[in-house]
Each structure stands twice: as structure tokens, then as C-alpha cells.
């Protein structure tokens, strides 16, 4: 049985229509709850996000460590080289 308004587009649907006159959705493509929400790829009601993250990313707690000491030395060396070239003329 057709709903009074299309759940897909919101248009009015005649009482004995087989499909929506505006968008063409029917029992297989948009009127049934399974067809409407089943193709969206949404997680189920009991979805555990923390468990998903642990399985997907290995469960490690990734924390940024900051800039490596090698990069600090490289930056300091570049600054000193620039100062030496600027004032060493």
C-alpha cells in the first residue's frame, strides 16, 4: 500500500499508486523501511564506536611526539647560516 506522502521526496502520492509520481520511488526503492534505510550504509543500533576504532586502527593510542631534535638542529643551523651570510658580508 502506498503512503500518503513519499518518504523519499515528500510529494503527495495517490491512494492506489504503485510509485511516486514525482520521483518514481516504489516499494522496492523507497517506501519500505528496509529499502529506505538499508542502502545508506548506516551502523546498526548496537554499534560500538570504540570497538570499531580499536579493530580498525589497532587499538594503539597515537599521540603526537612533537618535533624531532634533528629538525630543531636543522632549523637552528639554517638560522645561523642565514645570520652569518647576512652579517658576514
NUROFI-762988 format. One record per residue (C-alpha): x, y negated, z negated; residue in one letter. Coordinates in steps of 0.2 Angstrom, whole numbers, plus 2048, in hexadecimal, padded with zeros to 3 digits. Each point is the difference from the previous one (the first is absolute). Example, Ala and Ser with C-alpha at 12.3 -4.5 7.8 and 13.67 -1.06 7.14 Angstrom:
% NUROFI-762988
((83E 816 7D9) "A") ((806 7EF 803) "S") 
***
This chain:
% NUROFI-762988
((800 800 800) "X") ((807 7EF 805) "X") ((802 7F3 7F2) "X") ((7F7 7EF 801) "X") ((811 7F7 802) "X") ((810 806 808) "X") ((80D 803 7F3) "X") ((80D 7FD 80D) "X") ((7FB 7EF 807) "X") ((7F1 7FB 7F6) "X") ((7F4 7FF 80F) "X") ((7EE 805 7FE) "X") ((7FC 812 806) "X") ((7EF 805 806) "X") ((7F8 80E 7F5) "X") ((802 80E 80D) "X") ((810 7FB 808) "X") ((80E 80C 803) "X") ((80D 7F3 800) "X") ((803 7EE 7FC) "X") ((7FB 7F5 80E) "X") ((80D 7F3 7FC) "X") ((810 80B 7FD) "X") ((7FB 811 805) "X") ((804 809 7F0) "X") ((7F6 810 7FC) "X") ((800 80E 7F4) "X") ((810 806 805) "X") ((80A 7F0 801) "X") ((7F9 7F5 7F3) "X") ((7F0 804 7F7) "X") ((805 80F 7F6) "X") ((80A 7FC 7F1) "X") ((80D 80D 805) "X") ((802 7F8 811) "X") ((801 7EF 7F9) "X") ((80C 802 7F2) "X") ((809 810 806) "X") ((80A 7F8 80E) "X") ((807 7F2 7F6) "X") ((80E 80A 7F8) "X") ((7FB 7F9 7EF) "X") ((806 80A 7F0) "X") ((7F4 80A 7F7) "X") ((7F8 7FB 7EF) "X") ((80D 80A 7F5) "X") ((80F 7F9 80A) "X") ((80F 7FE 7F4) "X") ((80B 7F2 807) "X") ((80E 803 7F4) "X") ((801 812 805) "X") ((800 7FB 812) "X") ((80E 7F4 7FE) "X") ((80A 80D 7F6) "X") ((7FD 80D 80E) "X") ((803 7F4 80E) "X") ((810 7F7 7FA) "X") ((808 80D 7F5) "X") ((7FB 7F9 7EF) "X") ((80F 7F6 7FE) "X") ((7FF 7EF 7F8) "X") ((809 7F5 80C) "X") ((807 7F0 7F9) "X") ((80A 7F3 809) "X") ((812 800 7FA) "X") ((804 7EF 805) "X") ((80E 7FB 80B) "X") ((810 80B 801) "X") ((810 7F9 7F9) "X") ((808 802 811) "X") ((7F3 7F3 808) "X") ((804 7F4 7F2) "X") ((813 801 803) "X") ((7FC 7FE 813) "X") ((7F6 7F1 7FD) "X") ((80D 7F8 7F4) "X") ((80D 804 80D) "X") ((7F6 7F7 80E) "X") ((7FD 7F1 7F5) "X") ((813 7FF 7FB) "X") ((805 802 812) "X") ((7F4 7F2 805) "X") ((806 7F5 7F3) "X") ((812 803 804) "X") ((7FD 7FC 813) "X") ((7F6 7F1 7FB) "X") ((80D 7F8 7F4) "X") ((80F 809 807) "X") ((801 7F5 80F) "X") 
***
